[in-house]
Amino acid sequence: MGFGRDLTNSHEGLLKLQDWEIKLLETVKRFMTLRVKSDKEYAALLLSITQQTEKQEAADYVSTVSKSWSQVIHQTEALGRIMKGHADDLNSGPLHRLATLIRDKQQVKKSYQSLHQQLESHNYKVTKSELEKLKTTYRQLSRDANNAKEKYREALAKGLWLPRYTCFMFT
């Protein structure tokens, strides 16, 4: 199935994925920040144009053209207000939540690295330190068993000790 092989570089893969996600979210944040800024500037320009045009409008003649022009000015002013409102909403809503998400992702990455370090330390302790202790104990017990076997053979050779029941023979 390849499950074990897939996990060989999982830590590095997870770190790369987390870095990539954070970098992408920061790119989205920069884009949205620039979008808010440009939308606000555009809205301000639209409102400025409409204010300047309204000052220059002469209401001396009322015609279809002047009514159409007045409608264009009012629609442009409405568009400016809508753009400003949407930019403010984008800035206070999604952009704020995006900044929070980036901080949370960074905190998750930091926590993951800390936990991974703890697990690596524990794994090293279990696999290296405790294993070395067990190997040392095994070697000592092996030496003790070999010494006991030698003493047994010497006792047998001298005829000093003969067990009644021998369950197994040392070879």
C-alpha positions as CSV (number, residue, x, y, z in Angstrom):
1,M,0.0,0.0,0.0
2,G,2.9,2.3,0.5
3,F,1.7,3.8,3.7
4,G,5.0,3.6,5.5
5,R,6.9,5.0,2.5
6,D,4.4,7.9,2.3
7,L,5.2,8.8,5.9
8,T,9.0,9.0,5.5
9,N,9.0,12.7,4.7
10,S,5.7,13.6,6.3
11,H,7.1,16.1,8.7
12,E,8.9,18.1,6.0
13,G,5.8,17.8,3.8
14,L,3.5,19.1,6.5
15,L,5.8,22.0,7.2
16,K,6.0,22.9,3.5
17,L,2.2,22.7,3.2
18,Q,1.8,24.9,6.2
19,D,4.3,27.4,4.9
20,W,2.6,27.4,1.5
21,E,-0.8,27.9,3.0
22,I,0.4,30.8,5.1
23,K,2.2,32.4,2.2
24,L,-1.0,32.0,0.0
25,L,-3.1,33.5,2.7
26,E,-0.7,36.5,3.1
27,T,-0.9,37.0,-0.7
28,V,-4.7,37.0,-0.5
29,K,-4.5,39.5,2.3
30,R,-2.2,41.8,0.4
31,F,-4.6,41.5,-2.6
32,M,-7.6,42.2,-0.6
33,T,-5.9,45.2,1.2
34,L,-5.0,46.6,-2.2
35,R,-8.5,46.0,-3.4
36,V,-10.0,47.8,-0.5
37,K,-7.6,50.7,-1.0
38,S,-8.3,51.0,-4.7
39,D,-12.0,50.7,-4.2
40,K,-12.0,53.4,-1.6
41,E,-9.9,55.7,-3.8
42,Y,-12.2,55.0,-6.8
43,A,-15.3,55.7,-4.7
44,A,-13.7,58.9,-3.4
45,L,-13.0,60.0,-7.0
46,L,-16.5,59.2,-8.1
47,L,-18.0,61.2,-5.3
48,S,-15.6,64.1,-5.9
49,I,-16.5,64.2,-9.6
50,T,-20.2,64.2,-8.8
51,Q,-19.8,67.0,-6.3
52,Q,-17.8,69.1,-8.8
53,T,-20.3,68.4,-11.5
54,E,-23.3,69.2,-9.3
55,K,-21.8,72.6,-8.6
56,Q,-21.4,73.4,-12.3
57,E,-24.9,72.2,-13.2
58,A,-27.1,74.9,-14.3
59,A,-30.8,74.3,-13.7
60,D,-31.8,77.0,-16.2
61,Y,-33.1,74.6,-18.8
62,V,-34.9,71.3,-18.3
63,S,-34.8,68.9,-21.2
64,T,-34.4,65.2,-21.8
65,V,-30.7,65.6,-22.1
66,S,-30.4,67.5,-18.8
67,K,-32.6,64.9,-17.1
68,S,-30.4,62.1,-18.5
69,W,-27.3,63.9,-17.4
70,S,-28.7,64.4,-13.9
71,Q,-29.5,60.7,-13.8
72,V,-25.9,59.8,-14.8
73,I,-24.6,62.1,-12.0
74,H,-27.0,60.6,-9.4
75,Q,-26.2,57.0,-10.5
76,T,-22.4,57.7,-10.3
77,E,-22.8,59.2,-6.8
78,A,-24.8,56.1,-5.8
79,L,-22.1,53.9,-7.2
80,G,-19.5,55.8,-5.3
81,R,-21.4,55.3,-2.0
82,I,-21.9,51.6,-2.7
83,M,-18.3,51.1,-3.6
84,K,-17.2,52.9,-0.4
85,G,-19.6,50.8,1.7
86,H,-18.4,47.5,0.1
87,A,-14.8,48.5,0.6
88,D,-15.5,49.2,4.3
89,D,-17.4,45.9,4.6
90,L,-14.6,44.0,3.0
91,N,-12.0,45.7,5.3
92,S,-13.9,45.1,8.5
93,G,-15.3,41.6,7.7
94,P,-13.3,39.2,5.5
95,L,-10.0,41.0,5.7
96,H,-10.1,41.0,9.5
97,R,-11.1,37.3,9.6
98,L,-8.3,36.6,7.1
99,A,-5.7,38.2,9.3
100,T,-7.0,36.2,12.3
101,L,-6.8,33.0,10.1
102,I,-3.2,33.8,9.3
103,R,-2.3,34.2,12.9
104,D,-4.1,31.0,13.8
105,K,-2.3,29.1,11.0
106,Q,1.0,30.5,12.3
107,Q,0.2,29.4,15.8
108,V,-0.9,25.9,14.6
109,K,2.4,25.6,12.8
110,K,4.4,26.7,15.9
111,S,2.4,24.2,18.1
112,Y,2.9,21.4,15.6
113,Q,6.7,22.1,15.5
114,S,6.8,22.1,19.3
115,L,4.8,18.8,19.6
116,H,6.9,17.2,16.9
117,Q,10.1,18.2,18.7
118,Q,8.7,16.7,21.9
119,L,7.8,13.5,20.1
120,E,11.2,13.3,18.5
121,S,12.8,13.8,21.9
122,H,10.7,11.1,23.5
123,N,11.2,8.7,20.6
124,Y,15.0,9.2,20.9
125,K,14.8,8.6,24.6
126,V,12.8,5.4,24.1
127,T,14.6,4.0,21.1
128,K,18.2,5.0,22.0
129,S,18.6,5.6,25.7
130,E,16.3,2.9,27.1
131,L,17.4,0.5,24.3
132,E,21.0,1.0,25.3
133,K,20.1,0.3,28.9
134,L,18.3,-2.9,27.9
135,K,21.3,-4.0,25.8
136,T,23.7,-3.3,28.7
137,T,21.5,-5.4,31.0
138,Y,21.3,-8.1,28.4
139,R,25.1,-8.2,28.0
140,Q,25.5,-8.4,31.7
141,L,23.0,-11.2,32.1
142,S,24.6,-13.0,29.2
143,R,28.0,-12.8,30.9
144,D,26.5,-14.0,34.1
145,A,24.8,-16.9,32.3
146,N,28.1,-17.8,30.6
147,N,30.0,-17.6,33.9
148,A,27.3,-19.8,35.6
149,K,27.6,-22.3,32.6
150,E,31.4,-22.4,33.0
151,K,31.1,-23.0,36.8
152,Y,28.6,-25.7,36.1
153,R,30.9,-27.4,33.6
154,E,33.8,-27.1,36.0
155,A,31.7,-28.7,38.7
156,L,30.6,-31.5,36.4
157,A,34.2,-32.1,35.3
158,K,35.4,-32.3,38.9
159,G,32.4,-34.5,39.8
160,L,31.3,-32.2,42.5
161,W,27.8,-31.7,41.5
162,L,25.4,-34.0,39.8
163,P,21.8,-32.9,39.5
164,R,19.0,-35.4,40.0
165,Y,16.9,-34.2,37.1
166,T,18.4,-32.3,34.2
167,C,15.8,-30.5,32.2
168,F,18.2,-29.3,29.6
169,M,21.9,-29.3,28.9
170,F,24.0,-26.3,28.3
171,T,25.9,-26.6,25.1
